[in-house]
Amino acid sequence: MVDVARLARIRASRPEAIAEAAARRPRRPLLGGTGRLMIIAADHPARGALSVGGDKLAMANRGDLLERLCLALSRPRVDGVLATADILEDLLLLGALDNKVVMGSMNRGGLAGASFELDDRFTGYRAEDIDRLGFDAGKLLLRVDHDDPGSLTTLHSSARAIDAMAARKLPVFVEPFLCRRGPGGGPPRNDLSAEAVTTSIAIASGLAGTSAYTWLKVPVTENPDDMARVMETSTLPAVLLGGDLGDDSDAAYEKWRGALQLPTVHGLVAGRTLLYPADGDVAGAVDTAVGLL
């Protein structure tokens, strides 16, 4: 059980303990001996995206989330975690990030359901924070709506963030989508057609003054048979975005398995799907995902 009271006491009385834990954390190469990556994502709460299934506040219990994360990170061949500062700092204090890949989530300003959801400001980690703490990579979400002039601001700030990471020789994982708002200005929806995913990859690959340290984080297209052609769009290394399994988890896993065999795809990043499986078996869900690699 995670001792939430202890974490709170440390934060209140010795905030410098976080930097100390980061400084002594044993590190590892981004790609291990297998050349594959299995990353657990937990950066959803900072966007106000707390729901899982029918529970709108499933991810709001921090102690429960940390227990699930610690269990997931303890499983064989799980390489690391993607999260915001509050969660990564808790995990640092728990000693759960030793010899793990630590990825800091950078732009969290586009809050879920907000009128400014697509105006995705960089309110999370900066390149200098990731470098100072000795973390291993960053991640940014790049959602582009051709009908929203604010997307130009997101493109510009994303390019400069990539430049800042490259200047420090730090990898940054870019998660690109073309999206549109629903009828009457509803929430934006990601377009998973082959054409849209191809276009988003082309846009993301060309951002910034260099792509030397850029990775892509890509979804499986609506028709998984299109993925081979879609991934021909760029030579940048990529990881697969593990989305919602839906009602047919076996079919979803097969979609992931096929995409993971493509030559530029080096691993999988998945979050709520593995941390909050329908049957409650976090270890089993994680082990199944690892088996796909």
NORWO-V38895 format. One record per residue. RES is the residue in three letters. PHI is phi in radians with two decimals (999 if undefined). Layout:
{{RES/PHI} {RES/PHI}}
//
This chain:
{{MET/999} {VAL/-1.35} {ASP/-1.52} {VAL/-1.12} {ALA/-1.07} {ARG/-1.12} {LEU/-1.03} {ALA/-1.12} {ARG/-1.14} {ILE/-1.10} {ARG/-1.07} {ALA/-1.33} {SER/-1.76} {ARG/-2.44} {PRO/-1.04} {GLU/-1.17} {ALA/-1.08} {ILE/-1.18} {ALA/-1.11} {GLU/-1.11} {ALA/-1.14} {ALA/-1.13} {ALA/-1.16} {ARG/-1.66} {ARG/-1.16} {PRO/-1.14} {ARG/-1.91} {ARG/-2.49} {PRO/-1.13} {LEU/-0.99} {LEU/-1.73} {GLY/-1.39} {GLY/-1.10} {THR/-1.42} {GLY/1.25} {ARG/-2.14} {LEU/-2.14} {MET/-2.18} {ILE/-2.04} {ILE/-1.67} {ALA/-1.70} {ALA/-2.52} {ASP/-1.71} {HIS/-1.18} {PRO/-0.99} {ALA/-1.18} {ARG/-1.64} {GLY/1.33} {ALA/-1.64} {LEU/-1.83} {SER/-1.46} {VAL/-2.44} {GLY/1.05} {GLY/-1.58} {ASP/-1.66} {LYS/-1.27} {LEU/-2.16} {ALA/-1.01} {MET/-1.60} {ALA/-1.39} {ASN/-1.47} {ARG/-1.15} {GLY/-1.06} {ASP/-1.11} {LEU/-1.08} {LEU/-1.12} {GLU/-1.09} {ARG/-1.12} {LEU/-1.14} {CYS/-1.07} {LEU/-1.12} {ALA/-1.06} {LEU/-1.20} {SER/-1.44} {ARG/-1.32} {PRO/-1.01} {ARG/1.19} {VAL/-1.50} {ASP/-1.54} {GLY/3.10} {VAL/-2.48} {LEU/-2.04} {ALA/-2.84} {THR/-1.56} {ALA/-1.03} {ASP/-1.05} {ILE/-1.29} {LEU/-1.09} {GLU/-1.19} {ASP/-1.06} {LEU/-1.16} {LEU/-1.05} {LEU/-1.13} {LEU/-1.47} {GLY/1.27} {ALA/-1.52} {LEU/-1.86} {ASP/-1.10} {ASN/1.01} {LYS/-2.04} {VAL/-1.34} {VAL/-1.96} {MET/-2.00} {GLY/-1.59} {SER/-1.44} {MET/-1.76} {ASN/-1.90} {ARG/-2.22} {GLY/-1.31} {GLY/-1.43} {LEU/-1.14} {ALA/-1.04} {GLY/1.46} {ALA/-1.40} {SER/-1.12} {PHE/-1.79} {GLU/-0.99} {LEU/-1.49} {ASP/-1.54} {ASP/-1.54} {ARG/-1.26} {PHE/-1.53} {THR/-1.83} {GLY/-1.82} {TYR/-1.10} {ARG/-1.71} {ALA/-1.00} {GLU/-1.16} {ASP/-1.21} {ILE/-1.08} {ASP/-1.16} {ARG/-1.06} {LEU/-1.49} {GLY/1.25} {PHE/-1.38} {ASP/-1.84} {ALA/-2.95} {GLY/-2.19} {LYS/-2.45} {LEU/-2.33} {LEU/-1.77} {LEU/-2.09} {ARG/-1.82} {VAL/-2.11} {ASP/-2.05} {HIS/-1.09} {ASP/-1.70} {ASP/-2.03} {PRO/-1.02} {GLY/-1.13} {SER/-1.10} {LEU/-1.13} {THR/-1.11} {THR/-1.10} {LEU/-1.05} {HIS/-1.13} {SER/-1.17} {SER/-1.14} {ALA/-1.07} {ARG/-1.20} {ALA/-1.15} {ILE/-1.11} {ASP/-1.00} {ALA/-1.13} {MET/-1.20} {ALA/-1.11} {ALA/-1.06} {ARG/-1.76} {LYS/1.00} {LEU/-1.92} {PRO/-1.14} {VAL/-2.29} {PHE/-1.69} {VAL/-1.80} {GLU/-1.87} {PRO/-1.69} {PHE/-2.49} {LEU/-1.62} {CYS/-2.56} {ARG/-2.41} {ARG/-1.35} {GLY/-1.26} {PRO/-0.99} {GLY/1.24} {GLY/1.35} {GLY/-1.19} {PRO/-1.09} {PRO/-1.16} {ARG/-2.08} {ASN/-1.31} {ASP/-1.55} {LEU/-1.82} {SER/-1.18} {ALA/-1.04} {GLU/-1.10} {ALA/-1.18} {VAL/-1.15} {THR/-1.03} {THR/-1.10} {SER/-1.12} {ILE/-1.14} {ALA/-1.08} {ILE/-1.13} {ALA/-1.11} {SER/-1.15} {GLY/-1.66} {LEU/-1.32} {ALA/1.39} {GLY/-1.42} {THR/-2.71} {SER/-1.93} {ALA/-1.05} {TYR/-1.97} {THR/-1.62} {TRP/-1.96} {LEU/-1.90} {LYS/-2.14} {VAL/-2.04} {PRO/-1.48} {VAL/-1.37} {THR/-1.19} {GLU/-0.91} {ASN/-1.82} {PRO/-1.05} {ASP/-1.16} {ASP/-1.44} {MET/-1.09} {ALA/-1.05} {ARG/-1.21} {VAL/-1.07} {MET/-1.34} {GLU/-1.33} {THR/-1.21} {SER/-2.58} {THR/-1.67} {LEU/-1.15} {PRO/-1.12} {ALA/-2.41} {VAL/-2.13} {LEU/-1.55} {LEU/-1.49} {GLY/-1.45} {GLY/-1.53} {ASP/-1.08} {LEU/-1.27} {GLY/1.24} {ASP/-1.35} {ASP/-1.96} {SER/-1.14} {ASP/-1.09} {ALA/-1.14} {ALA/-1.13} {TYR/-1.07} {GLU/-1.15} {LYS/-1.08} {TRP/-1.10} {ARG/-1.02} {GLY/-1.10} {ALA/-1.16} {LEU/-1.23} {GLN/-1.53} {LEU/-1.25} {PRO/-1.12} {THR/-1.62} {VAL/-1.62} {HIS/-1.98} {GLY/2.86} {LEU/-2.39} {VAL/-2.12} {ALA/-2.46} {GLY/-2.17} {ARG/-1.01} {THR/-0.98} {LEU/-1.63} {LEU/-1.35} {TYR/-2.28} {PRO/-1.16} {ALA/-1.03} {ASP/-1.55} {GLY/1.38} {ASP/-1.61} {VAL/-1.10} {ALA/-1.04} {GLY/-1.14} {ALA/-1.12} {VAL/-1.13} {ASP/-1.10} {THR/-1.10} {ALA/-1.11} {VAL/-1.05} {GLY/-1.09} {LEU/-1.28} {LEU/-1.30}}
//
